[in-house]
Amino acid sequence: MHIKHVKKRFKVLFNRLWGNDIKSFTDGLVNVIIFNGGSMKLKKFFGHLNTVNKHRFLVFKYSVKSGIPFRGLVHDLSKYSLLEFLEGVKYYNGNFSPISTCKKVNGYSKAWLHHKGRNKHHMEYWIDYGVGDGRDGQKTHRGICGMKMPIKYVAEMYVDRVSASKNYQRDKFKLDSPLQYYLKGRKYYILNEDTKAMLELLLVMLAVKGEDEVNHFLKYEVLKGKVPYEKEYLINLRKNLEKGSAYHLEEEQ
């Protein structure tokens, strides 16, 4: 590429940066550094960095709107650690998470094992051996199960899923995309019943009423403690939303 064209591109990029168009800036920076295809390793490096940065930018944006700005600010910082970042670069493809590719190749992902143990918005962080008190016929040891997630992390989990769908699906994103992705793995999740009911309510609300409605619901009702964080109450709210819509989640036994 001719040096004049490079200078011209950088001029446009910095104009975008000063105009606060971060997405355009990061996309353009990748194109400038990787000229005409360039090195595949460079392409993967900056491609993965761009994906992580855009995802965190989206999460922060929607976290502010949902009432959890600090969670958005610190979201997924472990992705910049060497273990997570280098694996992400190695298996980067731009269309879906490199973790999935790594699992297919190796049977597991060191990056994911590292990530889920450090980021409390992942349901997998909260999996542990359950303990009952022995009353009412309860077993004192309940085996592996999901712990009830603090509500701020449930809100972050919702925002994370929406942002990831937007990041990978781009123009193909629809309001029900996060819900459809969730449903593909629903029967496999180890998730506390109250937490599951809250997440499903938020995803259905997004599909039926849109982002603004969910953001307001989270910020001014859920996080203010005005909505009981209990399975039965949340399922009833979700079923009312489903009436007259195309979405009807079946209760799992």
C-alpha positions in Angstrom: 0.0 0.0 0.0 1.3 3.5 -0.9 2.5 5.6 2.1 0.1 8.4 1.0 -2.9 6.1 1.3 -1.7 5.0 4.8 -1.4 8.6 6.0 -4.9 9.3 4.6 -6.3 6.4 6.4 -4.7 7.3 9.7 -6.1 10.9 9.3 -9.6 9.5 8.9 -9.1 7.2 11.9 -8.0 9.9 14.3 -10.8 12.1 13.2 -13.2 9.3 14.1 -11.5 8.8 17.5 -11.8 12.5 18.3 -15.4 12.2 17.3 -15.8 9.4 19.9 -16.7 6.8 17.2 -14.7 4.0 18.9 -16.2 1.2 16.8 -15.2 2.8 13.5 -11.8 3.6 14.9 -10.9 0.1 16.0 -12.3 -1.4 12.8 -10.3 1.0 10.8 -7.1 0.5 12.8 -7.2 -3.2 12.0 -7.5 -2.4 8.2 -4.6 0.0 8.3 -2.2 -2.2 10.2 -3.1 -5.3 8.1 -2.8 -3.6 4.7 -3.5 -6.1 1.9 -4.3 -9.2 3.9 -0.9 -8.9 5.7 0.4 -11.5 8.1 -2.2 -14.1 9.3 -0.8 -13.9 12.8 -1.1 -10.1 12.8 -4.6 -10.4 11.5 -5.6 -12.8 14.2 -3.9 -10.7 16.9 -5.7 -7.5 16.0 -8.9 -9.2 15.0 -9.2 -10.8 18.4 -8.2 -7.6 20.2 -10.8 -5.7 18.2 -13.5 -8.3 19.1 -12.7 -8.1 22.8 -12.6 -4.3 22.8 -15.8 -4.0 20.9 -17.5 -6.5 23.3 -16.3 -4.6 26.4 -17.4 -1.3 24.9 -20.9 -2.7 24.2 -21.1 -4.3 27.7 -20.1 -1.0 29.3 -22.6 1.0 27.2 -25.6 -1.3 28.2 -24.4 -1.7 31.8 -24.7 2.0 32.2 -28.2 2.0 30.8 -29.1 -1.0 33.1 -27.8 0.6 36.3 -24.5 -1.4 36.8 -21.8 0.9 35.4 -19.0 -0.5 37.5 -19.7 -4.0 36.4 -19.5 -2.8 32.8 -16.2 -1.1 33.5 -14.5 -4.2 34.9 -16.2 -6.7 32.7 -14.0 -9.4 31.2 -10.7 -7.8 32.1 -9.1 -11.3 32.4 -9.4 -11.6 28.6 -6.3 -9.4 28.4 -4.3 -11.9 30.5 -1.7 -13.8 28.5 -3.3 -17.2 29.0 -6.7 -16.1 27.7 -5.6 -13.6 25.1 -3.0 -15.9 23.4 -5.5 -18.7 23.1 -8.0 -16.3 21.7 -5.6 -15.2 19.1 -4.6 -18.7 18.1 -8.2 -19.8 17.5 -9.6 -16.5 16.4 -12.1 -16.7 13.4 -14.3 -13.6 13.9 -17.6 -15.4 13.7 -17.9 -17.1 17.0 -15.9 -17.5 20.2 -12.4 -19.0 19.8 -13.1 -20.9 23.0 -15.5 -23.2 21.1 -12.9 -23.9 18.5 -10.2 -24.7 21.1 -12.6 -27.1 22.8 -13.2 -28.9 19.5 -9.5 -29.3 18.9 -8.3 -30.1 22.4 -11.3 -31.2 24.3 -11.0 -28.3 26.7 -10.0 -24.7 26.9 -7.5 -23.4 29.4 -8.6 -19.9 28.6 -12.2 -20.7 29.5 -11.2 -22.6 32.7 -9.2 -19.5 33.7 -12.0 -17.1 32.6 -15.0 -18.6 34.3 -13.2 -18.8 37.6 -12.5 -15.1 37.7 -15.7 -13.6 36.2 -18.8 -13.7 38.4 -21.3 -13.0 35.7 -20.8 -16.5 34.4 -23.2 -19.1 35.7 -20.3 -21.6 35.7 -18.6 -19.5 38.4 -21.4 -20.4 40.8 -21.4 -24.2 40.4 -20.6 -26.0 43.6 -21.7 -28.9 45.9 -25.1 -28.1 47.4 -25.7 -28.6 51.1 -29.1 -29.0 52.7 -29.9 -28.8 56.4 -31.5 -32.2 56.7 -34.9 -30.9 57.6 -38.1 -32.0 55.9 -36.4 -35.0 54.4 -33.7 -32.9 52.7 -30.4 -34.6 51.9 -27.5 -33.0 53.7 -25.4 -33.4 50.5 -27.2 -32.4 47.2 -24.3 -32.9 44.7 -23.3 -30.5 42.0 -25.8 -27.6 41.6 -26.0 -23.9 40.8 -25.8 -21.4 43.6 -28.1 -18.4 43.6 -26.2 -15.5 41.9 -26.3 -12.0 43.4 -28.6 -9.9 41.3 -25.9 -7.5 40.0 -24.1 -10.4 38.3 -27.4 -11.7 36.8 -27.8 -8.3 35.3 -24.3 -8.4 33.9 -24.9 -11.9 32.6 -27.9 -10.6 30.6 -25.9 -7.6 29.3 -23.0 -9.9 28.4 -25.3 -12.3 26.4 -26.9 -9.4 24.5 -23.6 -7.8 23.7 -22.0 -11.0 22.5 -24.9 -11.7 20.2 -24.5 -8.2 18.7 -20.8 -8.5 18.4 -20.8 -11.8 16.5 -24.1 -11.5 14.6 -23.7 -7.9 13.6 -26.4 -6.9 11.1 -28.2 -10.3 11.6 -28.9 -9.5 15.2 -32.5 -9.6 16.3 -34.1 -8.9 19.6 -34.7 -12.7 20.1 -31.2 -13.7 19.2 -29.9 -13.9 22.8 -33.0 -15.9 23.7 -32.6 -18.3 20.8 -28.9 -18.9 21.7 -29.8 -19.5 25.3 -32.5 -22.0 24.4 -30.0 -24.1 22.4 -28.2 -25.0 25.6 -31.0 -24.6 28.1 -31.3 -28.2 29.1 -27.6 -28.5 29.8 -27.1 -25.5 32.1 -26.5 -26.1 35.8 -28.2 -23.0 37.0 -30.0 -22.0 40.3 -33.8 -22.1 39.8 -34.3 -18.5 40.9 -31.4 -17.2 38.8 -32.7 -19.2 35.8 -36.1 -17.7 36.2 -34.7 -14.1 36.3 -32.4 -14.6 33.3 -35.3 -16.2 31.2 -37.6 -13.3 32.2 -35.1 -10.8 30.9 -34.4 -12.6 27.7 -38.1 -13.0 26.9 -38.8 -9.4 27.8 -36.0 -8.3 25.4 -37.6 -10.4 22.6 -41.1 -9.1 23.3 -40.6 -5.5 24.4 -37.1 -4.4 23.4 -34.0 -3.2 25.0 -35.3 0.1 26.5 -37.9 -1.8 28.4 -35.4 -4.3 29.9 -32.9 -1.6 30.8 -35.6 0.4 32.7 -36.9 -2.8 34.4 -33.4 -3.7 35.6 -32.3 -0.2 36.7 -35.4 0.9 38.4 -37.1 -2.2 39.6 -34.9 -5.3 39.8 -31.7 -3.6 41.1 -33.8 -1.5 43.5 -35.2 -4.7 45.1 -38.8 -4.0 43.9 -39.1 -7.3 42.1 -38.9 -10.5 44.3 -35.9 -12.6 43.2 -38.0 -15.8 43.5 -38.7 -18.5 40.9 -42.5 -18.6 41.1 -43.0 -14.8 40.9 -40.6 -14.4 38.0 -42.1 -17.3 36.0 -45.5 -15.7 36.4 -44.1 -12.4 35.1 -42.6 -14.2 32.1 -45.7 -16.1 31.3 -47.7 -12.9 31.2 -45.2 -11.5 28.7 -45.4 -14.6 26.6 -49.2 -14.2 26.1 -49.9 -13.3 22.5 -46.2 -13.6 21.6 -44.3 -16.2 19.6 -42.4 -17.3 22.7 -43.5 -19.9 25.1 -40.9 -21.6 27.2 -41.8 -24.9 28.6 -41.1 -25.6 32.3 -38.4 -28.2 32.8 -38.8 -30.9 35.3 
